[in-house]
C-alpha cells in the first residue's frame, strides 16, 4: 500500500520548496533520505571522513592515534584516521579476538582538482580556474551545472601548521558549454581536453581576481599564511527521489558513498558480535589506491596487526584470526542500461531495486570466488535478502575496485558486492531507492555474526 506524504526539503540554491513524493514504508524511506543528506554535506572525501568521525564519537567510539601505542580493552569501540580522508572503525568482542568481519569501501569520487596559482586569465574580461582531472569522470556531465569548491587547506599560525576543512558551499563556478553553432560536431562525439575545455568560470574581474583572497575571507587568515591546499570541484545539483513510484534516487557521489555510509552507519548500531566487526573506508580508489591511505597502503594491515598485539595475540594467533576472517569489498555495480542493453552480460542482467549485486571477474579484478560467493549468498538466502549476479560483457572489459588491491597487503577471504546504479562516474548518478535497505540489512547481519 502506498502512502502519499509531503516533505519539505532544501532544494536548489538555498530555496526551500514543498515536494510531494510517494513513501513506501516511512522508516525505509527515511534511511534513503538520510543517505542523500549525508552525501550533500560531504562534498569531498575529507568532509565524508569528518562526518563519519562525528558519527563514531556520538556512538561512543574512542579515537586512536597511529603515533601512539594502542591500549585496547574488550567490549570497547575504536576508530582511527589516516590522511584526513580514510577511516577505520572497529569493536573489540567481550569474549576476546578470534576473527575479523570487515567491510571495505572508498570515500573518493571522480572530479577536478585545483592546481596552485589557479587563476587562468583568458581575456581582460574573464577569469577561469586551472584544474586537472581526478579519476575517470564523464566530463560532459560537469558542464552547465552549478559547482562549488571544497577540500582542505593548511596554513601557519605562530609558526605551527594548522589544517581546516574548506567548503565555499555556494554556487561559485560553472563550466559553460560551447554553443552548438560554434561546435557543430558536439553531438557526433567530441574529445574533451581538460586543459582547454574544462576551465571553470569564476569571475568577470579579469586580471584583478585573486583566488587566495577568497580563501583568506573564508578561513579568516592572511593569504600570505596559506601554505597549501587540496581543493576539488563538486556538483551542487540537489539530490532527487523520482520515477512513477519514486523508485529512483539521483545524487552526486553515489559511487561509493552509498556503500561507505551504509557500512559505517550499520557498525554504529551493531551489537552482540563474536568476531571483531570492522569498517575500513579508503581514499584514492578512483586513482589506483596507491597512496598513504589507499587500499594499497598498509593502513588495514597495520591496524589489524596492532589490534592483535594490543590484545596479547602472538604472530601465530594473529595469522589464525586472519584465516578465520572475511572481507566484504563494497562498491557499486553497473545496472542494465535502458538504452544500451547490449553493454550488459546477456544472461546476468543487473537491475535497479534488484537487491545486492555479487560481482564476478575471471581476471580477478573482483575478489569473489565460488567459496566467498557461496558464503555471502547463503547468508542472504537465510535472511531473505534479495541479490543478483554481475559479470561484465565478455567483449567489454570493466573496471576494478579496492578489494583485489587490498589483498596484496592482507590476504583474507573476500567477496565483492555493491548496489546497481546508472551513469557511474557521472557528476550526477542514479540508483534504486529500495536497494539501500537490502544493503543495510546484509551489513547488520554480517557484522553481528
N, C-alpha and C positions, 0 to 999 in steps of 0.2 A: 504494500500500500504506500502511496506517495503522499507526502505532506508538503504543502506549499508554505514556505516561511519567508520572512523578509529580513534581510541582513543589511546593516549599514556598514560599508567598508570604505576604506580610504581609496580613492580612485583618481587616476591620472595625476595631476600636478598639485597635490595637496588639497584638491577639491573633494568634498565628501558627497556621495550620492547614494540613494537607496536602490539596491539592486536585488530584485527577486530571483531566487533560484530554487529548484526542487531539492528537497532533502530526503535522502534515502537512509534513514536511521540517524537521528540527531547526533549521537555520540560518535559514530563513524565519520560523519562529515566534519565534525569539529577537529578530528585528528588531521584531516586533509588541510583545513584552513590553517591549523597550527603550523604545519609544514610550510605552507606558502608564505605565511607571515615570517617564519624563521628565515627563509630564503631572502625575503625582502629586506630584512635587517642584517643580512650577511653578504654584502656585495663583493667581498674578496675572501680568500682562504684565511687571512688574518682575522677578519671580523667573525667568520664562522667559528674559528677556534676560540676566540674571546667569548662568544656566546655559548659554546659548549662548556667552557670553563665555568661560566656563570651557572649553568645548569648543574655541573658537578658540585660546586660549592654549596648551592642551595639544597642539594640532596646528601650532604654530609661527607662528601669525598674530601680527602686530605691531599694537599699538593706536595709532590716530591720534587727535589732539585737534583739534576744529574751530577752537579758538582759537590753534592753532599752524600754521606752514607745513607743507604736505605735502612730504616728501622721499622719493619712491618710487624703488625700484630694480626693474629687470627680474628676473623669477624669484622675487620676494618676495611674501608674502601679508599682507594687512592687514585690520583691522576698525575700525569707528568707531561710537560710540553717540550717541544723542541723547535727552535727557529720561529716561534710565534705562529706557525701555520700547520703544525702537526700535533696531535694529542693522543695519548694512550691512557685509558681508564680501566680499572680492574677492581675486583673484590676478592679478598682472601677468605676461603672457606673456614668455618669454625673448626672443622674436623681435620684441617691440615691440607697440604697441597699434594695432589696426585695426578692432576691433568689440567690442561687449559682448554676452555671453549672460547675461541677467538673469532670475532667478526672484523674484517678489514675493509675499509673503503677509502675514498680520497676526497680531499677538500677543495681542490682547484678545478677550474673550468677554462676552456679556451677564451682568450680575449686579446687585448692590445695593451702593451706596456709602454709608459712614457720613458723616453730617453732623457739623459741630462741635457740641460740647455734646450728645452723642448720647443722654444718659440721658432716657428718657421714662417718668416715674413714673406708672403707670396708677392704682395704688391704694397704700396703705401697704404692700401685700404683695408687689407685683411691680415689677421694673424691666425694661423692654424698651428697644431701641435705635431711634433715629430714623434712617431710611435714605431714600435716593432711588434711583430706577431708573437703571441704566446700560445703554443699548441696549434692543433689543426682545426681552425674555425671555418664556418661557412661565411666567407667575407661579405657576400651580398646582403646578408641579414643584418648587418650593422649599419647600413645606410638609412638615412632619413628617419631616424628614431631619436627620441630624447635620451641623451647619455650623460653620465656624470663620471667622476673620478674618485677613486678610493684606494687605500693601501696603508702603508706605514711610513713614518718619517723619523729620522734620527737628527738630533740637534744637540748643541752643547750648552750647558748651564754651569757656571762656576767651574769650568774645566772638566766636568763629567758629562758623559754621553747619556742623553735621555731619549726614550722612544715613545711615540704616540701613534695611535691609530688615526687615520685620516679618512674622512668621508665628507665631501662637499654637499652631498645629499640634496642636490637641486639640479635642474636641467641646465647643465653647464656647457656642453659641447654637442655638436651634431656633425655627422659626415654626410654632406649633400651629394646626391647622385648627379651625374652629368645628364642634362636633358636629352631625350631621345632624338631630338632634332640635330644634336651635335654628336651623337653616337648612334647611328642607325643600326649598328650591328649588336647593340647591347642585348637584344632578345634572341640573338643567334649564337650566343656563347661569348663570353668576354673573359680574358685573363687579367685578373686584378694584380696590380703591383702595389704592395703596401706602401713603399716609399712615396709613390706618386699619387695613387688613388685614395689611400686611406689616411688623410690628414684632417683630423677633427677641427672644425672651425670653432674658435673660441672668442674672437673679438674683432671689432672694426677699428681697434686702436692702431693697427699697423705697427710701425716701429716704436710706438710709445707703450706697448704692452709688455709686462714682465710677470711671468707665471709665478716666480718666487714671492712676489708681493701678495698673491692670493694665499699662498701657504703661510706667509707671515701673518696675515689677518686671521686666518683660520686657527692657527696654533697659538697665536699670541706671543710669538718670539721674533727676534730680529732675523731678517733673511740672511744676514751675514753669519748667523749662528747655525744655520741649517747645514748639516754635514752631508746627508744623502737621503734617498727615499726609494721606495718601491711602490709605484702608483700605477693603477690599471683603469681602463675604461670599464664601465658597466652599464647595462641596459636598464633604463628607468621605466620601460613599459610595464604597467601594472599586471599582476597575475590575473588569471581568468578561470572561472568554472563555467563550462559551456557545453553545448550539444542539446539535442531534443529532450533528453532526460538528465542533463547536467552530468553526463558520463565522462567528460574530458576535463583535464586541467592543463593550463599552459602557463609557463613562467620562464624567466631566465634561470640558468644554472640548475635545472632538474638533475642533470648528469654532473656530479654524482651526489649532490646534496640530499637528494631523496633517500638514497641508501644510508648515507652517513648519519643523517638526522634520525632515521628510524632506528638504527643500531644504537646510537648514543642515548636517545630518549628511552629505549627499552631497557638498557643497562641501568638507568636511574631507577627503574621500577622493579628490577628483578629481585627475587628472594628465594630462599630455600635451595640454594645451589650446592652441589657437592664438588664439582670441578671449579676452577678459578675462571669466572666469566670475565672476558676482556674485550674491549673495542679499541682498535688501532686505526686512527684516521691519518692518512699520509698526504703531504703536499707533493707536487711535481709529477703526478701521474701523467698529465697531459703532455709532458715534455720528456718522458722516458724514465722518470723516477730516480735518476742518478744524481741525487742532491744530498745535502746534510740530513734532511728529514724526509726523504722519499722512501719508497718501499725497498730500494736497493741499498739503503744505508743500513747501519747496524742498530737502528732505533728499536725495532721489535726484538731482535735477538738479544741485545744488551739488557733490555728491560726484563725479558724472561729470565735471563741468567742472574740478574741482580735480585729478582724476586726469590729465586731458588736459594741463592746464597744467604739472603736475609732470613729466610725461614729455616736455615740449617741443613739444606739438602746438599749432599756431596755431588760430584760430577756424574756418578753412576745413576743416582736417583733423579737428577735433572734430565738425563737422557731418557730414562724410563717415563718420566712425566711427559716429555715432548712426544714420545712414541705413542702415548695414550691420548694425545690431544687431537683437536680437529679445528680447522680454519674454514670459515665461510668468507670467500672473497666476493664482495657485493659491489656490483657496478651495473648500470642499466644496459639493456639489450635492444637491438633493432626490432621494431614491430613490422609486421606486414604493412607495406605502404599501399594505400588505396589506388594510387595512380601508377605504381611500379611493382605489381605483384611478382613479376619475373625476377626481381632482385633477391627474393627470398628463396630459401630451400623449398623444393616442391612438395616434400612430404612432412616437413616440420614447420608449420606456419605459426608464428608467434603473434598474438593479437592483444590489443589493449583490453584491460579488465579480464584477462585470461588467467591471472594468477602469477605465481613466482615462475621465473624463467631459469631453467638449468641450462648452462652454456657449455657446449662441447667444441673441441677443436683437436683434430688428429695431429696437428703440428705443435701441440702443447702451448698455444697462445692462451688457452684456459687450462686450469689445473684439474678440471673434472676428469675422473676415470670411472670405471664401472663400479668400483667399491664406494668411492665418495658419493657418486650419484645415487647408488642404492641406499646408502645410509640416510641421505637427506630426503630421498623420495619416500622411504619408509616412514620417517618422522612426519612428513606432510600427510601421507595417507592415513596414519594413525590419528591425526588431529584434524582431518577434513579440510586441509589447506589446498586450494586449487594450485595446479602447477602445469607447466608446459616445457617443451624442449626447444633449444635454439641450436641450429647448425648454420654456418654460412652457406650460401650458394657456392657450389664447388668451383665455379669459374670466377668468383668474385672474392678475393682474399679480404678478410675482415681485420679489425684491429685486435689489440690485446688489452690487458688490464694489469693491475698490480699484483694479482695472485701469483702468477708464474714467476714474476720478478722477485717477490719476497722469498720464494722457495730457494733462491740462490744463497740466501743468508740463513734461513732457518727452515729445515725440512720437516713439515708436519702434514699429515693427510689433509687434503683441501678440496673444496668444490667451488666453482664459480657460478654465482647466481646473479639475478638482477630483476628489474621490472621493465616491461615493454614500453618503449617510447618512440615517438616520431621526431624527425628533424634533429637527430643527435648532432651536437656541436653547432647548432644554430644559436644565435643570440636569444632566441625565444623558442623553447622546446615544448612538446606536448606529450601527455601520458594519460593513463586511465585513472579516473577518480577513485575507483574501488580497490585498485591493486595495492596501495599503501597499507590497507587494513590487513591484507593477507601477509605482507612482509612483517608488519608489527607482530602479528600472531606467531609467525615462524621464529622470529628473533627471540621473543619472550620465552617460548618453549625451549629453544636451543640453549639459551644462556642459563636456564633454570635447571638443566639436566646434569 
